[in-house]
Amino acid sequence: MKDFALMMIGAALVNNVILARFLGLCSFMGVTTRIDTAAGMGLATTFVITVSSMADWAVQHYLLDAYGLGYLRTVTFILVIASAVQFTELTIRKVSPSLFQMLGIYLPLITTNCAVLGVALLLVEGHMSFIGSTLFAFASSLGYSLVMVIFAGLRERLALAQVPRLFAGPPIAFIVASLLAMAFMGFSGISTG
Amino acid sequence: MVRVDGGVAWFEPEQTTSCGHCASSAVCGTGANGIGSIASRIELRRFSLENPAGLRVGERVVVGVDDRALIKGALTAYALPLLTALTAGGLAQGAVGSDLVTMAAMVSGLIFGLAMARIAARRLSRRGELAPRFLRRASPGESCG
């Protein structure tokens, strides 16, 4: 239990998908102009990453490892992720057409989010159990959502701030992102020796 | 606005992709109405409102949803099924400790969570919390980008 908790904290904060592994940067810059859209995208990505990691674990153990097809891993995982996104889209549409109308815009974007494939490939390197890999994927995607919401909050404040014209817009957003990344470096510890 | 049925107006969201701006978008399927194309996705997201201001087909309007509607919707659709799946998986892992049993429990938890999400979404819809509202007519040249 303690191992799982430490692994989840490490995946969410210390090795954050966006700020430490530099994955999912397009959505990090593109969907963080408002907190509610960033949270919507974060939750949708959390769902897809967790569900696709469950499917990826099964495919890796019962198909790729069992038949020595490891060289097909990347292609297979891309197929699994695309299927997971399509499954999510169909399910949300069936569960509630109103929710689909509101949230459907984010789902196609997730297919091309490299964070989803990145987490799936990290899980293979980790050689974890099913529950371990699912919790790792869930925690990684929670870390992704957390950073998306924090950055959206900062950008909402930035929109009201007086910024020199040269830095207005994306330049100041990149500077703030770098400061946020430095703040997250604190989670990995600072050497004093 | 794409259609009027009596007092009800039907709308489609404007949505473009970077692919849609390409000069070849008409021949690669992005601009076509085929399955999976942007046009067909937009058609799936068509929604209706009571025609509030005597709008006519072709007019562009700005609609909005309640500030917390997106968060509530996302929590209902994504967080609820995930929590039930992870809870079921955790309980199965603690009780049995087999990967196959945990996997089956997680899938069952996910299905149960989706059923609960359906009930919760119906409740939100009944209260009108997910419905978009007419705000104003869009000014010429105004875009959602």
Interface residues (C-beta under 8 A of the other chain):
Chain A: D36 T37 A39 G40 L43 A44 T46 F47 T50 V51 M54 A58 H61 T91 I92 R93 V95 S96 S98 L99 F100 Q101 M102 L103 G104 I105 P108 S129 F130 I131 T134 L135 F138
Chain B: P13 Q15 R41 L44 R45 F47 V65 D67 R68 A69 L70 I71 G73 A74 L75 T76 A77 Y78 A79 P81 L82 A85 L86 G89 G90 Q93 D99 T102 M103 M106 V107 L110 L114 A117 R118 A121 R122 L124 S125 L130 A131 P132
